[in-house]
Amino acid sequence: MKKTVLIVEDDPDIANLIKLQLLDLDCEVEISHDGLEALQLFKAGQYALVILDIMLPSMDGLDICKAIRATNSPVPIMMLTSKSTELDRVLGLELGADDYLTKPFSVLELVARVKALFRRASFRETALNNLSNEALTENNYSQAVPSDNLLSVGELRINLRSRTVIARGDELRLTAKEFDLLTFFAQHAGQVFTRTQLLDKVWGYGHDGYEHTVNSHINRLRAKVENNPTKPDYILTAWGVGYKFVENL
């Protein structure tokens, strides 16, 4: 089945350029030049990726990103930003965007980033299909996954190969970056990391001003993973330093 991508961009030339590259990837493409229209399309459709500009008529890209994440949808979101608006990039990542491209961007970089987002989503979809006929209980899930691909902490089961997470018998709907952050924590249980270190290890950069991105992702991750996000069992705060993952539970 072809992947359908929603491009939300008010510049027709940029939108059509992106469309041509996605068609070469055998994608189906829908384009919206208006923010409110784009959100309505998203709610009515099924998309494998949303490519989202910041500056849009009627509703900006940051508000659209926030609205999409409020639906608990794990659909990958790539933001398009201007070089002069670093604050928008920070806010986009804080609101749940998985990646961003800075205008003007190279076609090769666009294609590479889209492929990477598709790969992550494909791993997750494959795992769900493989497990669709099995009860997602703790025992069944543990038996179905090779031990070298499974991290188990308390009620959490993290499948590294399929990029899926089971908690309390239910599959969690994590974004790509939320999964990356949770996995990094679980693989380094007990070790304290500063926000800057997490940016470097999980996001791949450590620019000043992006530290709040870590806070926002941890807050969303706790809301999905923890039994009580205000009293977390897994992702703990190291006061005055940063965060760490519980070592034993």
WOZI-V382792 format. One record per backbone hydrogen bond with DSSP energy under -1.0 kcal/mol. NH is the residue of the N-H (numbers start at 1). CO is the residue of the C=O. Records with the same first field share a line. If there is no record, write none. Layout:
BEGIN
NH = CO  CO
END
This chain:
BEGIN
5 = 28
6 = 49
7 = 30
8 = 51
9 = 32
15 = 11
16 = 12
17 = 13
18 = 14
19 = 15
20 = 16
21 = 17
22 = 18
23 = 19
24 = 20
26 = 23
27 = 22
28 = 3
30 = 5
32 = 7
35 = 57
38 = 34
39 = 35
40 = 36
41 = 37
42 = 38
43 = 39
44 = 40
45 = 41
48 = 4
50 = 76
51 = 6
52 = 78
53 = 8
54 = 80
59 = 57
61 = 54
64 = 60
65 = 61
66 = 62
67 = 63
68 = 64
69 = 65
70 = 66
71 = 68
72 = 69
73 = 68
78 = 50
79 = 99
80 = 52
81 = 101
85 = 82
89 = 85
90 = 86
91 = 87
92 = 88
93 = 89
94 = 90
95 = 91
97 = 92
98 = 77
99 = 77
101 = 79
103 = 81
110 = 106
111 = 107
112 = 108
113 = 109
114 = 110
115 = 111
116 = 112
117 = 113
118 = 114
119 = 115
120 = 116
121 = 117
122 = 118
123 = 119
124 = 120
125 = 121
126 = 122
127 = 123
128 = 124
129 = 125
130 = 126
131 = 127
134 = 131
137 = 135
141 = 137
142 = 138
143 = 139
144 = 140
149 = 146
150 = 147
151 = 158
153 = 156
156 = 153
157 = 166
158 = 151
159 = 164
160 = 149
163 = 159
164 = 159
166 = 157
167 = 170
170 = 167
172 = 165
174 = 172
179 = 175
180 = 176
181 = 177
182 = 178
183 = 179
184 = 180
185 = 181
186 = 182
187 = 183
188 = 185
190 = 245
191 = 188
193 = 243
198 = 194
199 = 195
200 = 196
201 = 197
202 = 198
204 = 199
205 = 199
210 = 207
213 = 210
215 = 211
216 = 212
217 = 213
218 = 214
219 = 215
220 = 216
221 = 217
222 = 218
223 = 219
224 = 220
225 = 221
226 = 222
231 = 228
236 = 244
238 = 242
241 = 238
242 = 238
243 = 193
244 = 236
246 = 234
END
